[in-house]
Amino acid sequence: MRLKASLSPKEHRGVVLINPPYELKHEYQDIVDTIKNCIKR
């Protein structure tokens, strides 16, 4: 996902809304993994 590349520097962060279609079962875990990776950044 491109979310991590869209993050601004830590001191200027805001809110990101995520609303995927959740048509495939793996999309639920993909969102969790993406958020975890973004928090690490």
mmCIF entry with sequence, helices, sheets and N, C-alpha, C, O atoms, coordinates in Angstrom:
data_MODEL
# 
_entry.id   MODEL 
# 
_entity.id                         1 
_entity.type                       polymer 
_entity.pdbx_number_of_molecules   1 
# 
_entity_poly.entity_id                      1 
_entity_poly.type                           'polypeptide(L)' 
_entity_poly.nstd_linkage                   no 
_entity_poly.nstd_monomer                   no 
_entity_poly.pdbx_seq_one_letter_code       MRLKASLSPKEHRGVVLINPPYELKHEYQDIVDTIKNCIKR 
_entity_poly.pdbx_seq_one_letter_code_can   MRLKASLSPKEHRGVVLINPPYELKHEYQDIVDTIKNCIKR 
_entity_poly.pdbx_strand_id                 A 
# 
loop_
_entity_poly_seq.entity_id 
_entity_poly_seq.num 
_entity_poly_seq.mon_id 
_entity_poly_seq.hetero 
1 1  MET n 
1 2  ARG n 
1 3  LEU n 
1 4  LYS n 
1 5  ALA n 
1 6  SER n 
1 7  LEU n 
1 8  SER n 
1 9  PRO n 
1 10 LYS n 
1 11 GLU n 
1 12 HIS n 
1 13 ARG n 
1 14 GLY n 
1 15 VAL n 
1 16 VAL n 
1 17 LEU n 
1 18 ILE n 
1 19 ASN n 
1 20 PRO n 
1 21 PRO n 
1 22 TYR n 
1 23 GLU n 
1 24 LEU n 
1 25 LYS n 
1 26 HIS n 
1 27 GLU n 
1 28 TYR n 
1 29 GLN n 
1 30 ASP n 
1 31 ILE n 
1 32 VAL n 
1 33 ASP n 
1 34 THR n 
1 35 ILE n 
1 36 LYS n 
1 37 ASN n 
1 38 CYS n 
1 39 ILE n 
1 40 LYS n 
1 41 ARG n 
# 
_struct_asym.id          A 
_struct_asym.entity_id   1 
# 
loop_
_struct_conf.conf_type_id 
_struct_conf.id 
_struct_conf.pdbx_PDB_helix_id 
_struct_conf.beg_label_comp_id 
_struct_conf.beg_label_asym_id 
_struct_conf.beg_label_seq_id 
_struct_conf.pdbx_beg_PDB_ins_code 
_struct_conf.end_label_comp_id 
_struct_conf.end_label_asym_id 
_struct_conf.end_label_seq_id 
_struct_conf.pdbx_end_PDB_ins_code 
_struct_conf.beg_auth_comp_id 
_struct_conf.beg_auth_asym_id 
_struct_conf.beg_auth_seq_id 
_struct_conf.end_auth_comp_id 
_struct_conf.end_auth_asym_id 
_struct_conf.end_auth_seq_id 
_struct_conf.pdbx_PDB_helix_class 
_struct_conf.details 
_struct_conf.pdbx_PDB_helix_length 
HELX_P HELX_P1 AA1 LEU A 3  ? SER A 6  ? LEU A 3  SER A 6  1 ? 4  
HELX_P HELX_P2 AA2 LYS A 10 ? HIS A 12 ? LYS A 10 HIS A 12 5 ? 3  
HELX_P HELX_P3 AA3 HIS A 26 ? LYS A 40 ? HIS A 26 LYS A 40 1 ? 15 
# 
_struct_conf_type.id          HELX_P 
_struct_conf_type.criteria    ? 
_struct_conf_type.reference   ? 
# 
loop_
_atom_site.group_PDB 
_atom_site.id 
_atom_site.type_symbol 
_atom_site.label_atom_id 
_atom_site.label_alt_id 
_atom_site.label_comp_id 
_atom_site.label_asym_id 
_atom_site.label_entity_id 
_atom_site.label_seq_id 
_atom_site.pdbx_PDB_ins_code 
_atom_site.Cartn_x 
_atom_site.Cartn_y 
_atom_site.Cartn_z 
_atom_site.occupancy 
_atom_site.B_iso_or_equiv 
_atom_site.pdbx_formal_charge 
_atom_site.auth_seq_id 
_atom_site.auth_comp_id 
_atom_site.auth_asym_id 
_atom_site.auth_atom_id 
_atom_site.pdbx_PDB_model_num 
ATOM 1   N N  . MET A 1 1  ? 0.833   -1.193  0.000  1.00 0.00 ? 1  MET A N  1 
ATOM 2   C CA . MET A 1 1  ? 0.000   0.000   0.000  1.00 0.00 ? 1  MET A CA 1 
ATOM 3   C C  . MET A 1 1  ? 0.868   1.244   0.000  1.00 0.00 ? 1  MET A C  1 
ATOM 4   O O  . MET A 1 1  ? 2.019   1.212   0.435  1.00 0.00 ? 1  MET A O  1 
ATOM 5   N N  . ARG A 1 2  ? 0.325   2.301   -0.475 1.00 0.00 ? 2  ARG A N  1 
ATOM 6   C CA . ARG A 1 2  ? 1.077   3.545   -0.575 1.00 0.00 ? 2  ARG A CA 1 
ATOM 7   C C  . ARG A 1 2  ? 0.911   4.448   0.638  1.00 0.00 ? 2  ARG A C  1 
ATOM 8   O O  . ARG A 1 2  ? 1.408   5.574   0.640  1.00 0.00 ? 2  ARG A O  1 
ATOM 9   N N  . LEU A 1 3  ? 0.229   3.981   1.655  1.00 0.00 ? 3  LEU A N  1 
ATOM 10  C CA . LEU A 1 3  ? -0.009  4.812   2.831  1.00 0.00 ? 3  LEU A CA 1 
ATOM 11  C C  . LEU A 1 3  ? 1.286   5.270   3.472  1.00 0.00 ? 3  LEU A C  1 
ATOM 12  O O  . LEU A 1 3  ? 1.421   6.448   3.804  1.00 0.00 ? 3  LEU A O  1 
ATOM 13  N N  . LYS A 1 4  ? 2.228   4.385   3.653  1.00 0.00 ? 4  LYS A N  1 
ATOM 14  C CA . LYS A 1 4  ? 3.490   4.724   4.319  1.00 0.00 ? 4  LYS A CA 1 
ATOM 15  C C  . LYS A 1 4  ? 4.225   5.827   3.572  1.00 0.00 ? 4  LYS A C  1 
ATOM 16  O O  . LYS A 1 4  ? 4.814   6.706   4.201  1.00 0.00 ? 4  LYS A O  1 
ATOM 17  N N  . ALA A 1 5  ? 4.201   5.799   2.262  1.00 0.00 ? 5  ALA A N  1 
ATOM 18  C CA . ALA A 1 5  ? 4.858   6.837   1.472  1.00 0.00 ? 5  ALA A CA 1 
ATOM 19  C C  . ALA A 1 5  ? 4.144   8.175   1.586  1.00 0.00 ? 5  ALA A C  1 
ATOM 20  O O  . ALA A 1 5  ? 4.744   9.219   1.331  1.00 0.00 ? 5  ALA A O  1 
ATOM 21  N N  . SER A 1 6  ? 2.879   8.158   1.964  1.00 0.00 ? 6  SER A N  1 
ATOM 22  C CA . SER A 1 6  ? 2.092   9.394   2.065  1.00 0.00 ? 6  SER A CA 1 
ATOM 23  C C  . SER A 1 6  ? 2.212   10.068  3.424  1.00 0.00 ? 6  SER A C  1 
ATOM 24  O O  . SER A 1 6  ? 1.741   11.192  3.598  1.00 0.00 ? 6  SER A O  1 
ATOM 25  N N  . LEU A 1 7  ? 2.832   9.400   4.386  1.00 0.00 ? 7  LEU A N  1 
ATOM 26  C CA . LEU A 1 7  ? 2.951   9.980   5.725  1.00 0.00 ? 7  LEU A CA 1 
ATOM 27  C C  . LEU A 1 7  ? 3.874   11.191  5.724  1.00 0.00 ? 7  LEU A C  1 
ATOM 28  O O  . LEU A 1 7  ? 4.923   11.200  5.081  1.00 0.00 ? 7  LEU A O  1 
ATOM 29  N N  . SER A 1 8  ? 3.461   12.191  6.448  1.00 0.00 ? 8  SER A N  1 
ATOM 30  C CA . SER A 1 8  ? 4.311   13.372  6.597  1.00 0.00 ? 8  SER A CA 1 
ATOM 31  C C  . SER A 1 8  ? 5.287   13.134  7.751  1.00 0.00 ? 8  SER A C  1 
ATOM 32  O O  . SER A 1 8  ? 5.165   12.136  8.461  1.00 0.00 ? 8  SER A O  1 
ATOM 33  N N  . PRO A 1 9  ? 6.254   14.037  7.947  1.00 0.00 ? 9  PRO A N  1 
ATOM 34  C CA . PRO A 1 9  ? 7.181   13.860  9.071  1.00 0.00 ? 9  PRO A CA 1 
ATOM 35  C C  . PRO A 1 9  ? 6.417   13.755  10.393 1.00 0.00 ? 9  PRO A C  1 
ATOM 36  O O  . PRO A 1 9  ? 5.322   14.300  10.532 1.00 0.00 ? 9  PRO A O  1 
ATOM 37  N N  . LYS A 1 10 ? 6.992   13.069  11.334 1.00 0.00 ? 10 LYS A N  1 
ATOM 38  C CA . LYS A 1 10 ? 6.327   12.759  12.598 1.00 0.00 ? 10 LYS A CA 1 
ATOM 39  C C  . LYS A 1 10 ? 5.708   13.984  13.278 1.00 0.00 ? 10 LYS A C  1 
ATOM 40  O O  . LYS A 1 10 ? 4.600   13.900  13.808 1.00 0.00 ? 10 LYS A O  1 
ATOM 41  N N  . GLU A 1 11 ? 6.392   15.090  13.267 1.00 0.00 ? 11 GLU A N  1 
ATOM 42  C CA . GLU A 1 11 ? 5.892   16.272  13.973 1.00 0.00 ? 11 GLU A CA 1 
ATOM 43  C C  . GLU A 1 11 ? 4.728   16.962  13.264 1.00 0.00 ? 11 GLU A C  1 
ATOM 44  O O  . GLU A 1 11 ? 4.140   17.890  13.819 1.00 0.00 ? 11 GLU A O  1 
ATOM 45  N N  . HIS A 1 12 ? 4.385   16.533  12.055 1.00 0.00 ? 12 HIS A N  1 
ATOM 46  C CA . HIS A 1 12 ? 3.293   17.158  11.302 1.00 0.00 ? 12 HIS A CA 1 
ATOM 47  C C  . HIS A 1 12 ? 2.200   16.161  10.925 1.00 0.00 ? 12 HIS A C  1 
ATOM 48  O O  . HIS A 1 12 ? 1.475   16.376  9.954  1.00 0.00 ? 12 HIS A O  1 
ATOM 49  N N  . ARG A 1 13 ? 2.080   15.098  11.667 1.00 0.00 ? 13 ARG A N  1 
ATOM 50  C CA . ARG A 1 13 ? 1.113   14.061  11.292 1.00 0.00 ? 13 ARG A CA 1 
ATOM 51  C C  . ARG A 1 13 ? -0.307  14.471  11.620 1.00 0.00 ? 13 ARG A C  1 
ATOM 52  O O  . ARG A 1 13 ? -0.562  15.240  12.547 1.00 0.00 ? 13 ARG A O  1 
ATOM 53  N N  . GLY A 1 14 ? -1.224  13.934  10.832 1.00 0.00 ? 14 GLY A N  1 
ATOM 54  C CA . GLY A 1 14 ? -2.638  14.195  11.025 1.00 0.00 ? 14 GLY A CA 1 
ATOM 55  C C  . GLY A 1 14 ? -3.399  12.887  11.084 1.00 0.00 ? 14 GLY A C  1 
ATOM 56  O O  . GLY A 1 14 ? -2.960  11.929  11.720 1.00 0.00 ? 14 GLY A O  1 
ATOM 57  N N  . VAL A 1 15 ? -4.522  12.853  10.431 1.00 0.00 ? 15 VAL A N  1 
ATOM 58  C CA . VAL A 1 15 ? -5.396  11.688  10.442 1.00 0.00 ? 15 VAL A CA 1 
ATOM 59  C C  . VAL A 1 15 ? -5.522  11.137  9.025  1.00 0.00 ? 15 VAL A C  1 
ATOM 60  O O  . VAL A 1 15 ? -5.638  11.896  8.062  1.00 0.00 ? 15 VAL A O  1 
ATOM 61  N N  . VAL A 1 16 ? -5.499  9.812   8.908  1.00 0.00 ? 16 VAL A N  1 
ATOM 62  C CA . VAL A 1 16 ? -5.704  9.157   7.617  1.00 0.00 ? 16 VAL A CA 1 
ATOM 63  C C  . VAL A 1 16 ? -6.912  8.239   7.764  1.00 0.00 ? 16 VAL A C  1 
ATOM 64  O O  . VAL A 1 16 ? -6.964  7.407   8.669  1.00 0.00 ? 16 VAL A O  1 
ATOM 65  N N  . LEU A 1 17 ? -7.871  8.395   6.878  1.00 0.00 ? 17 LEU A N  1 
ATOM 66  C CA . LEU A 1 17 ? -9.044  7.521   6.885  1.00 0.00 ? 17 LEU A CA 1 
ATOM 67  C C  . LEU A 1 17 ? -8.844  6.417   5.857  1.00 0.00 ? 17 LEU A C  1 
ATOM 68  O O  . LEU A 1 17 ? -8.483  6.683   4.710  1.00 0.00 ? 17 LEU A O  1 
ATOM 69  N N  . ILE A 1 18 ? -9.082  5.174   6.274  1.00 0.00 ? 18 ILE A N  1 
ATOM 70  C CA . ILE A 1 18 ? -8.905  4.024   5.396  1.00 0.00 ? 18 ILE A CA 1 
ATOM 71  C C  . ILE A 1 18 ? -10.260 3.335   5.262  1.00 0.00 ? 18 ILE A C  1 
ATOM 72  O O  . ILE A 1 18 ? -10.882 2.958   6.255  1.00 0.00 ? 18 ILE A O  1 
ATOM 73  N N  . ASN A 1 19 ? -10.699 3.181   4.030  1.00 0.00 ? 19 ASN A N  1 
ATOM 74  C CA . ASN A 1 19 ? -11.984 2.529   3.792  1.00 0.00 ? 19 ASN A CA 1 
ATOM 75  C C  . ASN A 1 19 ? -11.894 1.640   2.551  1.00 0.00 ? 19 ASN A C  1 
ATOM 76  O O  . ASN A 1 19 ? -12.500 1.944   1.523  1.00 0.00 ? 19 ASN A O  1 
ATOM 77  N N  . PRO A 1 20 ? -11.135 0.534   2.646  1.00 0.00 ? 20 PRO A N  1 
ATOM 78  C CA . PRO A 1 20 ? -11.056 -0.368  1.499  1.00 0.00 ? 20 PRO A CA 1 
ATOM 79  C C  . PRO A 1 20 ? -12.377 -1.126  1.333  1.00 0.00 ? 20 PRO A C  1 
ATOM 80  O O  . PRO A 1 20 ? -13.202 -1.142  2.247  1.00 0.00 ? 20 PRO A O  1 
ATOM 81  N N  . PRO A 1 21 ? -12.575 -1.739  0.196  1.00 0.00 ? 21 PRO A N  1 
ATOM 82  C CA . PRO A 1 21 ? -13.843 -2.441  -0.047 1.00 0.00 ? 21 PRO A CA 1 
ATOM 83  C C  . PRO A 1 21 ? -14.007 -3.720  0.784  1.00 0.00 ? 21 PRO A C  1 
ATOM 84  O O  . PRO A 1 21 ? -15.125 -4.211  0.939  1.00 0.00 ? 21 PRO A O  1 
ATOM 85  N N  . TYR A 1 22 ? -12.910 -4.261  1.316  1.00 0.00 ? 22 TYR A N  1 
ATOM 86  C CA . TYR A 1 22 ? -12.962 -5.504  2.094  1.00 0.00 ? 22 TYR A CA 1 
ATOM 87  C C  . TYR A 1 22 ? -13.690 -6.608  1.328  1.00 0.00 ? 22 TYR A C  1 
ATOM 88  O O  . TYR A 1 22 ? -14.518 -7.322  1.894  1.00 0.00 ? 22 TYR A O  1 
ATOM 89  N N  . GLU A 1 23 ? -13.384 -6.740  0.066  1.00 0.00 ? 23 GLU A N  1 
ATOM 90  C CA . GLU A 1 23 ? -13.993 -7.796  -0.743 1.00 0.00 ? 23 GLU A CA 1 
ATOM 91  C C  . GLU A 1 23 ? -13.256 -9.122  -0.593 1.00 0.00 ? 23 GLU A C  1 
ATOM 92  O O  . GLU A 1 23 ? -13.840 -10.189 -0.778 1.00 0.00 ? 23 GLU A O  1 
ATOM 93  N N  . LEU A 1 24 ? -11.984 -9.049  -0.260 1.00 0.00 ? 24 LEU A N  1 
ATOM 94  C CA . LEU A 1 24 ? -11.178 -10.259 -0.090 1.00 0.00 ? 24 LEU A CA 1 
ATOM 95  C C  . LEU A 1 24 ? -10.818 -10.405 1.391  1.00 0.00 ? 24 LEU A C  1 
ATOM 96  O O  . LEU A 1 24 ? -10.568 -9.411  2.072  1.00 0.00 ? 24 LEU A O  1 
ATOM 97  N N  . LYS A 1 25 ? -10.794 -11.627 1.878  1.00 0.00 ? 25 LYS A N  1 
ATOM 98  C CA . LYS A 1 25 ? -10.533 -11.851 3.305  1.00 0.00 ? 25 LYS A CA 1 
ATOM 99  C C  . LYS A 1 25 ? -9.187  -11.307 3.754  1.00 0.00 ? 25 LYS A C  1 
ATOM 100 O O  . LYS A 1 25 ? -9.064  -10.823 4.880  1.00 0.00 ? 25 LYS A O  1 
ATOM 101 N N  . HIS A 1 26 ? -8.172  -11.376 2.891  1.00 0.00 ? 26 HIS A N  1 
ATOM 102 C CA . HIS A 1 26 ? -6.833  -10.934 3.292  1.00 0.00 ? 26 HIS A CA 1 
ATOM 103 C C  . HIS A 1 26 ? -6.749  -9.411  3.475  1.00 0.00 ? 26 HIS A C  1 
ATOM 104 O O  . HIS A 1 26 ? -5.791  -8.922  4.073  1.00 0.00 ? 26 HIS A O  1 
ATOM 105 N N  . GLU A 1 27 ? -7.718  -8.669  2.981  1.00 0.00 ? 27 GLU A N  1 
ATOM 106 C CA . GLU A 1 27 ? -7.667  -7.202  3.103  1.00 0.00 ? 27 GLU A CA 1 
ATOM 107 C C  . GLU A 1 27 ? -7.736  -6.749  4.562  1.00 0.00 ? 27 GLU A C  1 
ATOM 108 O O  . GLU A 1 27 ? -7.164  -5.717  4.913  1.00 0.00 ? 27 GLU A O  1 
ATOM 109 N N  . TYR A 1 28 ? -8.418  -7.496  5.401  1.00 0.00 ? 28 TYR A N  1 
ATOM 110 C CA . TYR A 1 28 ? -8.485  -7.134  6.818  1.00 0.00 ? 28 TYR A CA 1 
ATOM 111 C C  . TYR A 1 28 ? -7.087  -7.165  7.435  1.00 0.00 ? 28 TYR A C  1 
ATOM 112 O O  . TYR A 1 28 ? -6.700  -6.236  8.144  1.00 0.00 ? 28 TYR A O  1 
ATOM 113 N N  . GLN A 1 29 ? -6.336  -8.219  7.170  1.00 0.00 ? 29 GLN A N  1 
ATOM 114 C CA . GLN A 1 29 ? -4.983  -8.329  7.708  1.00 0.00 ? 29 GLN A CA 1 
ATOM 115 C C  . GLN A 1 29 ? -4.036  -7.343  7.035  1.00 0.00 ? 29 GLN A C  1 
ATOM 116 O O  . GLN A 1 29 ? -3.111  -6.842  7.674  1.00 0.00 ? 29 GLN A O  1 
ATOM 117 N N  . ASP A 1 30 ? -4.254  -7.060  5.756  1.00 0.00 ? 30 ASP A N  1 
ATOM 118 C CA . ASP A 1 30 ? -3.426  -6.081  5.055  1.00 0.00 ? 30 ASP A CA 1 
ATOM 119 C C  . ASP A 1 30 ? -3.506  -4.718  5.741  1.00 0.00 ? 30 ASP A C  1 
ATOM 120 O O  . ASP A 1 30 ? -2.490  -4.036  5.880  1.00 0.00 ? 30 ASP A O  1 
ATOM 121 N N  . ILE A 1 31 ? -4.689  -4.320  6.165  1.00 0.00 ? 31 ILE A N  1 
ATOM 122 C CA . ILE A 1 31 ? -4.861  -3.030  6.839  1.00 0.00 ? 31 ILE A CA 1 
ATOM 123 C C  . ILE A 1 31 ? -4.115  -3.023  8.170  1.00 0.00 ? 31 ILE A C  1 
ATOM 124 O O  . ILE A 1 31 ? -3.425  -2.055  8.492  1.00 0.00 ? 31 ILE A O  1 
ATOM 125 N N  . VAL A 1 32 ? -4.250  -4.095  8.940  1.00 0.00 ? 32 VAL A N  1 
ATOM 126 C CA . VAL A 1 32 ? -3.545  -4.194  10.224 1.00 0.00 ? 32 VAL A CA 1 
ATOM 127 C C  . VAL A 1 32 ? -2.039  -4.103  10.012 1.00 0.00 ? 32 VAL A C  1 
ATOM 128 O O  . VAL A 1 32 ? -1.356  -3.369  10.725 1.00 0.00 ? 32 VAL A O  1 
ATOM 129 N N  . ASP A 1 33 ? -1.521  -4.840  9.042  1.00 0.00 ? 33 ASP A N  1 
ATOM 130 C CA . ASP A 1 33 ? -0.086  -4.833  8.761  1.00 0.00 ? 33 ASP A CA 1 
ATOM 131 C C  . ASP A 1 33 ? 0.381   -3.453  8.310  1.00 0.00 ? 33 ASP A C  1 
ATOM 132 O O  . ASP A 1 33 ? 1.450   -3.000  8.718  1.00 0.00 ? 33 ASP A O  1 
ATOM 133 N N  . THR A 1 34 ? -0.396  -2.791  7.486  1.00 0.00 ? 34 THR A N  1 
ATOM 134 C CA . THR A 1 34 ? -0.027  -1.462  6.994  1.00 0.00 ? 34 THR A CA 1 
ATOM 135 C C  . THR A 1 34 ? 0.022   -0.451  8.132  1.00 0.00 ? 34 THR A C  1 
ATOM 136 O O  . THR A 1 34 ? 0.949   0.355   8.207  1.00 0.00 ? 34 THR A O  1 
ATOM 137 N N  . ILE A 1 35 ? -0.956  -0.488  9.005  1.00 0.00 ? 35 ILE A N  1 
ATOM 138 C CA . ILE A 1 35 ? -0.975  0.446   10.130 1.00 0.00 ? 35 ILE A CA 1 
ATOM 139 C C  . ILE A 1 35 ? 0.205   0.189   11.060 1.00 0.00 ? 35 ILE A C  1 
ATOM 140 O O  . ILE A 1 35 ? 0.826   1.134   11.545 1.00 0.00 ? 35 ILE A O  1 
ATOM 141 N N  . LYS A 1 36 ? 0.520   -1.080  11.312 1.00 0.00 ? 36 LYS A N  1 
ATOM 142 C CA . LYS A 1 36 ? 1.678   -1.402  12.150 1.00 0.00 ? 36 LYS A CA 1 
ATOM 143 C C  . LYS A 1 36 ? 2.968   -0.856  11.534 1.00 0.00 ? 36 LYS A C  1 
ATOM 144 O O  . LYS A 1 36 ? 3.808   -0.306  12.248 1.00 0.00 ? 36 LYS A O  1 
ATOM 145 N N  . ASN A 1 37 ? 3.132   -1.001  10.223 1.00 0.00 ? 37 ASN A N  1 
ATOM 146 C CA . ASN A 1 37 ? 4.331   -0.500  9.539  1.00 0.00 ? 37 ASN A CA 1 
ATOM 147 C C  . ASN A 1 37 ? 4.402   1.017   9.600  1.00 0.00 ? 37 ASN A C  1 
ATOM 148 O O  . ASN A 1 37 ? 5.486   1.581   9.744  1.00 0.00 ? 37 ASN A O  1 
ATOM 149 N N  . CYS A 1 38 ? 3.263   1.680   9.493  1.00 0.00 ? 38 CYS A N  1 
ATOM 150 C CA . CYS A 1 38 ? 3.247   3.141   9.544  1.00 0.00 ? 38 CYS A CA 1 
ATOM 151 C C  . CYS A 1 38 ? 3.591   3.647   10.942 1.00 0.00 ? 38 CYS A C  1 
ATOM 152 O O  . CYS A 1 38 ? 4.269   4.664   11.088 1.00 0.00 ? 38 CYS A O  1 
ATOM 153 N N  . ILE A 1 39 ? 3.127   2.940   11.963 1.00 0.00 ? 39 ILE A N  1 
ATOM 154 C CA . ILE A 1 39 ? 3.445   3.343   13.335 1.00 0.00 ? 39 ILE A CA 1 
ATOM 155 C C  . ILE A 1 39 ? 4.943   3.221   13.579 1.00 0.00 ? 39 ILE A C  1 
ATOM 156 O O  . ILE A 1 39 ? 5.533   4.062   14.258 1.00 0.00 ? 39 ILE A O  1 
ATOM 157 N N  . LYS A 1 40 ? 5.559   2.183   13.030 1.00 0.00 ? 40 LYS A N  1 
ATOM 158 C CA . LYS A 1 40 ? 7.008   1.997   13.187 1.00 0.00 ? 40 LYS A CA 1 
ATOM 159 C C  . LYS A 1 40 ? 7.794   3.140   12.564 1.00 0.00 ? 40 LYS A C  1 
ATOM 160 O O  . LYS A 1 40 ? 8.854   3.518   13.063 1.00 0.00 ? 40 LYS A O  1 
ATOM 161 N N  . ARG A 1 41 ? 7.275   3.684   11.481 1.00 0.00 ? 41 ARG A N  1 
ATOM 162 C CA . ARG A 1 41 ? 7.975   4.767   10.781 1.00 0.00 ? 41 ARG A CA 1 
ATOM 163 C C  . ARG A 1 41 ? 7.992   5.962   11.687 1.00 0.00 ? 41 ARG A C  1 
ATOM 164 O O  . ARG A 1 41 ? 8.529   7.008   11.320 1.00 0.00 ? 41 ARG A O  1 
# 
